Amino acid sequence: MTAVHQVMFGGIKIEFQLERRDRVTLEISVLPDGRVLVVAPELASLDEVSARVRKRARWVQSQQRYFAQFAPRTPVRRYIPGETHLYLGRQYRLRLQPGEQGKVRMLRGFIQVEGVEFDDSVSVERLVTAWYRERAKVQLPRRLEINYARFAEPDRFRPIEVRLHRMSSRWGSMSPSGRLLLNPELVRAPVDAIDYVITHELCHLAVPNHSRQFYDLQRQVMPDWEQRKLRLERALA
């Protein structure tokens, strides 16, 4: 069972989820979405746990700031005719047309939604979001396969599972067990920026943290990763 608690540090509240297990050590981790997870021995008191969290508060805040820089910042869309939407880094205008009910397709610079009333933005959003997800199912696995070749030993950098999962604060995430999550909204970004996110997460299979060793590996397999990261931020800011 997981419970939510909090401590104060320097006037700032730090919330953490506490999970108790049959173990002897206490572990504090910051998840990609900024949440703090504490896994503690079953007999550890809440005071002991809180003291440990408070002791590592600076590190927790540092990790939260780090993850925040990767947060998707795509502006809120209204899903009205003429609005622009990105796909693989290119701008397309949204167009509503009579036609087959609920059909979405790309046509000469437009993302065209057919068979929906002009003032039904809720239905348009639902259909366009579903369309992006279907495109992500095609494009992201394709880019994943291409990026394996960047590594000298590609088989060492294959996750045991790949899933698309819409996240509010991350473009991708690699679990310690080797499960890769990719945000389907990433399909809006330029291809070279998509490759940056994928390669970044694959590097975590060899180095789970963001140490110098991690960045040495990332620079080895993608020397221009910083420029790609900047293009991602500019495209989806």
C-alpha positions in Angstrom: 0.0 0.0 0.0 1.3 3.5 -0.9 0.5 6.6 1.2 1.3 10.2 0.5 3.2 12.3 3.1 5.1 15.5 3.1 8.0 17.3 4.7 9.1 21.0 4.7 12.5 22.1 3.6 13.5 25.8 3.4 9.9 26.8 3.3 9.1 24.5 0.4 6.8 21.5 0.8 8.1 18.2 -0.6 5.4 15.5 -1.0 6.5 11.9 -1.2 4.8 8.5 -1.8 5.7 6.0 0.9 5.7 2.3 0.0 6.7 -0.3 2.6 8.4 -3.5 1.7 10.2 -6.4 3.3 13.7 -5.0 3.0 16.4 -3.5 5.2 17.4 -0.4 3.3 15.5 2.8 2.5 15.5 4.1 -1.1 14.5 7.5 -2.3 13.9 8.2 -6.0 12.5 11.0 -8.1 10.3 9.8 -11.0 10.3 11.5 -14.4 7.0 13.3 -13.7 8.6 14.9 -10.6 6.9 12.6 -8.0 9.1 11.4 -5.1 8.9 7.7 -4.2 10.3 6.3 -1.0 10.5 2.6 -0.5 11.2 1.8 3.2 11.4 -1.2 5.5 8.1 -2.2 7.0 9.3 -1.4 10.5 10.7 2.1 9.7 8.8 4.8 11.5 7.3 7.8 9.6 9.6 10.1 11.6 12.7 8.2 10.4 11.5 8.2 6.8 10.7 11.9 6.9 14.1 12.7 8.4 15.8 10.8 5.5 13.7 12.7 2.9 14.5 16.0 4.6 18.2 15.1 4.6 18.1 14.5 0.8 15.8 17.4 0.0 18.4 19.3 -2.0 19.1 16.3 -4.2 15.3 15.7 -4.6 14.8 19.3 -5.7 17.8 19.1 -8.1 16.3 16.0 -9.7 12.9 17.6 -10.0 14.5 20.7 -11.7 16.4 18.4 -14.1 13.2 16.5 -15.1 11.2 19.7 -15.5 13.5 20.9 -18.3 12.2 18.0 -20.5 8.5 18.7 -19.8 6.4 19.0 -23.0 5.4 22.6 -23.5 3.1 22.3 -26.5 0.6 25.1 -26.3 -3.1 24.4 -25.6 -5.0 23.8 -28.8 -8.6 24.8 -29.5 -9.1 22.4 -32.4 -10.7 24.9 -34.7 -10.4 25.3 -38.5 -7.2 27.0 -39.5 -5.3 26.2 -36.4 -1.8 24.9 -37.0 -0.6 21.5 -35.7 2.9 19.9 -36.0 3.6 16.5 -37.5 7.2 15.4 -37.7 8.3 19.0 -37.2 6.2 20.4 -40.1 3.2 22.7 -39.7 -0.2 21.6 -41.0 -3.4 23.5 -40.8 -6.5 21.9 -39.4 -9.4 21.7 -41.9 -12.9 20.4 -41.4 -14.7 19.0 -44.4 -17.9 17.1 -45.2 -17.2 13.4 -45.8 -16.9 10.1 -44.1 -17.8 10.3 -40.5 -14.8 10.6 -38.2 -12.1 10.2 -40.9 -8.8 12.1 -40.4 -6.1 12.3 -43.1 -3.2 14.4 -44.3 -3.9 16.3 -47.6 -1.7 18.9 -49.2 -0.5 20.7 -46.1 -3.7 20.1 -44.1 -4.8 17.7 -41.4 -8.3 17.1 -42.6 -11.1 16.0 -40.3 -14.2 14.8 -42.1 -17.8 14.4 -41.1 -17.7 16.6 -37.9 -19.7 19.8 -37.2 -17.6 22.9 -37.3 -18.4 23.9 -33.8 -17.8 20.4 -32.3 -14.3 21.0 -31.1 -14.6 18.1 -28.5 -15.1 15.6 -31.3 -12.3 17.1 -33.4 -9.9 16.9 -30.5 -10.8 13.3 -29.9 -10.3 12.3 -33.5 -7.1 14.3 -34.0 -5.6 12.9 -30.8 -6.4 9.4 -31.9 -4.9 10.1 -35.3 -1.7 11.3 -33.8 -1.5 8.2 -31.6 -1.9 5.9 -34.7 0.8 7.8 -36.5 3.0 7.5 -33.4 2.5 3.7 -33.5 4.0 3.7 -36.9 6.7 6.4 -36.7 8.2 5.9 -33.2 8.9 2.1 -33.6 10.4 2.9 -37.0 12.8 5.5 -35.5 13.6 3.2 -32.6 14.8 0.5 -35.0 16.9 3.0 -37.0 18.6 4.3 -33.8 19.7 0.9 -32.6 22.3 1.1 -35.3 24.0 4.0 -33.5 25.3 1.6 -30.9 28.4 -0.7 -31.4 26.4 -3.5 -29.8 22.8 -2.9 -30.7 21.4 -5.9 -28.9 22.6 -4.5 -25.6 20.4 -1.5 -26.1 17.1 -3.1 -26.9 14.4 -2.5 -24.2 12.5 -5.6 -23.0 9.2 -3.7 -23.7 8.2 -0.6 -25.6 4.9 1.2 -24.9 3.3 4.5 -25.9 2.1 6.4 -22.9 0.9 10.0 -22.8 2.9 11.8 -20.1 2.4 15.4 -18.9 6.1 16.0 -18.0 8.2 13.7 -20.1 8.9 12.7 -23.7 10.3 9.4 -22.8 11.2 7.2 -19.8 13.3 4.1 -19.3 12.6 2.0 -16.2 15.5 0.2 -14.3 14.0 -3.1 -15.6 14.4 -1.9 -19.3 10.9 -0.9 -20.1 10.7 2.1 -22.5 7.8 4.5 -22.5 7.5 7.0 -25.3 5.1 9.9 -25.3 2.9 9.6 -28.5 2.9 13.5 -28.7 6.6 13.1 -29.6 5.5 12.4 -33.2 4.9 16.2 -33.5 8.6 16.9 -33.2 11.2 16.9 -36.0 12.7 13.5 -36.8 16.2 14.4 -35.5 14.6 15.5 -32.2 12.7 12.3 -32.0 16.0 10.4 -32.5 17.5 12.5 -29.7 14.8 11.4 -27.2 15.0 7.8 -28.2 18.8 7.7 -28.0 18.8 9.4 -24.7 16.5 6.8 -23.2 18.4 3.9 -24.8 21.6 5.1 -23.2 19.9 4.6 -19.8 20.1 0.9 -20.4 23.8 1.1 -19.9 23.9 4.0 -17.5 20.7 4.5 -15.4 21.7 7.9 -14.0 22.8 11.2 -15.5 26.5 10.9 -14.6 29.5 12.0 -16.7 29.6 8.4 -17.9 26.1 8.7 -19.3 26.8 11.9 -21.2 30.0 10.5 -22.5 28.0 7.6 -24.0 25.3 9.9 -25.3 28.0 12.1 -27.0 29.7 9.0 -28.4 26.5 7.7 -30.2 25.1 11.2 -31.0 27.7 13.9 -31.0 25.2 16.7 -31.8 22.7 15.7 -29.1 22.7 19.2 -27.6 21.6 20.8 -30.9 18.9 18.2 -31.3 17.6 18.8 -27.8 17.5 22.5 -28.5 15.5 21.9 -31.7 13.0 19.8 -29.7 12.6 22.6 -27.2 12.1 25.2 -29.9 9.7 23.1 -31.9 7.4 22.2 -29.0 7.8 25.2 -26.8 
